Amino acid sequence: MNGFAAVDFEFARQVLQRGIAALFVVAFVSTINQFRPLLGEHGLLPATELLDWARSSQRGRRLLRPTLFRRLRYTDRRLVALCAAGIVVATALVAGIPQLGPPWVPMLCFLALWFGYMSITSIGQTFYGFGWEMLLLEAGFLAAFLGSDRQPPPTVVIVLFWWLVFRLEFGAGMIKIRGGREWRDLTALMYHHETQPMPGPLSRQAHLLPAWFHRGEVLGNHFSQLVVPWLLFAPLLGLVVPGPVPAIIGAVAAAIVIATQAWLVLTGNFAWLNWMTIVLAFSAIGLPGIGAAHAPAASDPPWVVDGMPVYWLVVTCAVGALYLALSWWPLQNLFARRQLMNASFNRWQLANAYGAFGTVTKQRIEIVVEGTTDEDPDAATWHEYAFKGKPGEVHRIPRQFAPYHLRLDWLMWFLPLGHSLDDWFTAFLVRLLEADAATLRLLAHDPFAGERPRWVRAVSYRYRFTTREEFRRTRARWVRDGRRPILGPVSLRR
């Protein structure tokens, strides 16, 4: 680092800008495929109803976060247009095209992605209530101020990325250590691989590893989330301590974060959470000698300071001052007895609090949706609807979907954890009875090939991974038992 310019962090900037933009592409593609049947004009929880409530209620106007659709009437076509524009802009950033111009060009592009996607999450209700939504927004906002290839990365913005990784990792670590006893007695990961929301193709193999390995996983998690994040700030010592040691410490800390997140990528499906954490961790890797290709002279006062135009220095320092003011609440939250998880302290979702899995469920309960075309539900033959990601048929190998986000499948995992069935689930059953084509496209298999069932119902099963011996005998990945009726049979009135 060299004062206001993080001259050794050009590689980090390239990874941050292109990686964050790539995840915006994934987010907009996920939205264009799923928003309309979930939240569109004829969705399970229509966004138009939320917007109408916000317009007619003072409380609604206060609670609704910033969105283009506050002033511009929502339609499905406008939603598609917004997503298509977001995909185009984000793809250009992945290719590095806006970064070839002055710094305000990528700034405007990232701010457009930030506000465009916020316009979606603000009306996304429970289907967009995940921590990685606000993480993408905050990362996109900070990426707007990394500048272009014409000047070195601003030190203040690189440090703000370290602060983001710190809140993300240390916050998650504190949530765990204060949470369920399983994190303190080192048994959490004896259950997690099996009971996580959406297992991946390697989750069963991870679950079957010996107990000593799972205890080591928990210890490694505590070390990487409670100790390592502090070391991300070590490169700042390079401003006063000569030599490469501070930069090496920061790079090693980043490598540990990347390695632990890569293990989570291999063993689960957490949308873009782990992928984003990997991208953000690269912010602490400084590589001397990889600088801006067209960097101006290091000093040409008063218009250039440490290789940066003075107007850009003012802008980035203002962002730093803004974050200094906003960070009091998340800093206080990190050490609060009642720590908030995945919480925003302002309407613009900046300087948020993060965290995940303060407790780990000990058994997996899955709700299975079935339908029949028979007239008598008591004597009917029932057929199961198959979801894309969540467990169902016991012989099917779980697939890898992350960083793509299957929103319906994720909420199906949360459903048995609640005290009652959510409103969206009742609407979902109605759509199945109507054989709604858009809703059926969210599923992996419709047993009625587009025809309307006469009845649908929901039942629950307890799922667990098969042991190695059970797999050799049955070739099944899961064992399910403990069947219990949840809802139905129900049908449409005729």
Phi, psi and omega in degrees: 000149183222079180067239182285346184251127176269075191295336181270005187245028176294317178299318178300318180298317180299316179295316181298308184297312183286322180292315178296319178297320179298322179288332171296322176302313179300317182296317180290324177295316177302319181291316182295333180274333191239337188298315186297311177290337180271317191225002183287193184303329179239030184278180180293320175232082188304127178297333180299325179292320176298316181293322177296319178296319181295325180286330186263355185231133177295321177296320178297318178298326181285324185276332182292126179285165183305135179202145175301330187278002171291320180259327183260122184302132180287134165221158178298324180295320178292324176298315179297319179297319178297316179295317180298318177296319179297320179295319180296312181296315181294322178296321177298321179291322176300321179285348178082016184289308179299333182290349179282343182266196176292164188296336181287344180288305174297332177300310180296323179296312180292323177294326176295318177296317181300308183286326178297315180286327175298326178298332178277311182296330181294336179247010185277350176052219187293335181287346177239029183265031183261149183299329182287348174291309179290333176295316177297319179296313181295319178296321179295322178296313181294324180298335179298339186247018175281346177087194182239183182290351185278348180215159179291159179296143178286132180303317185298324182285321175300318179294323177296327174293322175298319179296324176294313178297321179299311180298323181293310185279310181295323177299317178295321179295318180292322176302318182290313185292335176269350189271229185295151182299334183299335177282336180268331177266008172069026180254359189304318186274002167285343179247325194302315183299331181273325188257000180300158187306315183218094181298156176253184183296337181257003184296320180296316179299320178295320180297326184277000176294157185293160184301322181298326179292318180295323176295322176295324176301315182294316177299317178297322177297314180298320180294315184288337183256338182254337182250308187302319183305330179295329184283347178298334183274000183303323180302339177298332178295339178297343176290337183234342181251118181288157177101171186272355188301312180302318180294323179295318179300314179299318180293321178295318177300316178298318181297323178294316178300315181298318182295316180293323178290326177297323177297321177292325176298317182291331189248009180200184181226082183252047181050228182259013181302305182291321179297318179294320179298321177298313180300313182296325181296334177297344179297339181264006180258107178260129180241103180301141176096348177256090183247179180297136185294329184237039183294135177287179179301148185298332183210127175210064186300148004265004190270341179229128179233121182052039177083001181245139174302143186297326179296324180288325176298319179296316180299312183291324176293326176295321177296318177299318179294321177300314181291327177299321179287320184283341189278353180299317184291313176294328177295315178297322182295324181303328185249012179281149179296320177256074184294131176277147181242131179053057183239145176249141183255006178208164186291339186264003175055051175244149180054055184275170171258138183234169179159160181201149171056055173295333172229155180240126178292143185270339176221155184258118175250124179245135173269124181252130180258129182233157177219164177211152174260359180287153182284321183263109183294334182286333180248017189276159168263121187259144180235140187269134170281135181258131176268161184287320188246321186286151181299145177211263178298131194287342181270350186283133176283128176302140183262161176267119179245326181303142012277000176295144186249115175267096190290318180297316181297319179297317181290334175295329177291321181288336188305312181290346182278344182274173180274340179210164180286139181286157181300324183297331182289321176298317177297324178298317178297322177298318179297324177294319178295330178275353186053045180296121188297319182296320179292319181296333178291344175284346183260163178277329184206129173257112185293351182249010173050043176090354177275155180282131172283158177277323181223151168226157178209165176236130177231159179242151175226153168270126181250145168213155177292145174289149171287172179297321180292318178297321179294318178299326183278321188246343186062019178266145176272335184234155164243131177233141180205189177066040183300137180214131178291140181248314183205139172096187009290147177230153178214168176280144177291143179240000000 
